[in-house]
Amino acid sequence: YDLLVSPENETTSPKNTYYSDKDTVLRTHMTAHDVELIKNGHTQFITIGDVYRRDSIDRTHYPIFHQVDGVKIFSEINLTFFWNIVC
């Protein structure tokens, strides 16, 4: 819920997830770390790591891959300044 993903979302489905045992799940996306970093006061960060999903292997899918997430939280003042520069 912290990432605003409903339990019914396909990304949370057990059929798309690898378990190393009945209690341990392999990371399905790097975004799982964002909430903890934001709660600890970080306003900009990059996370990089291996993720594991039960995908059918074809020319565009493989069950183990690298994912990079970048987050920057803007204050309202900074966002207004940035918007004025871009527009």
C-alpha positions in Angstrom: 0.0 0.0 0.0 2.9 2.4 0.6 3.7 2.4 -3.1 0.0 2.9 -4.0 -0.2 -0.6 -5.6 -3.4 -2.4 -4.9 -3.1 -6.1 -3.7 -5.0 -7.0 -6.9 -2.4 -5.5 -9.2 -0.7 -8.1 -11.5 2.8 -7.1 -10.1 1.9 -8.5 -6.7 0.7 -11.8 -8.0 2.5 -14.9 -6.5 2.5 -16.5 -9.9 5.0 -13.7 -11.0 7.3 -14.2 -8.0 10.2 -16.4 -7.1 10.4 -17.8 -3.6 13.7 -19.3 -2.3 11.7 -21.0 0.4 8.2 -20.7 1.9 9.1 -17.5 3.8 11.6 -15.8 1.5 10.7 -14.0 -1.7 13.3 -12.7 -4.2 13.0 -9.0 -5.0 10.6 -8.4 -7.9 11.4 -4.7 -8.3 13.7 -2.1 -6.9 10.8 0.2 -6.1 10.4 -1.8 -2.9 13.2 0.2 -1.3 11.8 3.7 -2.2 9.4 4.0 0.8 12.1 3.2 3.4 14.5 5.7 1.8 11.8 8.5 1.7 10.8 7.8 5.3 14.4 8.2 6.3 14.5 11.7 4.8 16.2 11.1 1.5 14.8 13.4 -1.3 16.9 12.1 -4.2 18.5 8.7 -4.8 19.1 6.0 -7.3 18.7 2.3 -6.6 20.2 -0.4 -8.8 19.9 -4.1 -8.4 19.0 -7.5 -9.7 15.3 -8.4 -9.8 13.6 -11.7 -10.4 10.3 -12.4 -12.0 8.6 -15.5 -13.4 8.5 -14.3 -17.0 8.4 -16.6 -20.0 11.8 -16.4 -21.7 11.6 -14.9 -25.2 13.5 -12.2 -27.1 12.2 -9.4 -24.9 11.8 -11.2 -21.5 14.2 -12.9 -19.1 13.4 -13.8 -15.5 16.5 -12.1 -14.0 17.4 -8.6 -15.0 18.9 -5.3 -13.6 16.6 -2.5 -12.7 17.5 1.2 -12.0 15.1 3.5 -10.2 15.7 7.2 -9.8 13.8 9.4 -7.4 13.9 13.2 -6.9 11.3 14.8 -4.6 10.7 18.5 -5.5 9.4 21.1 -3.1 6.6 23.2 -4.4 8.9 26.1 -4.8 11.5 24.1 -6.7 8.9 22.5 -8.9 7.4 25.9 -9.8 10.9 27.2 -10.6 11.7 24.1 -12.8 8.3 24.4 -14.6 9.0 28.1 -15.4 12.4 27.2 -16.9 11.0 24.3 -19.0 7.9 26.1 -20.3 
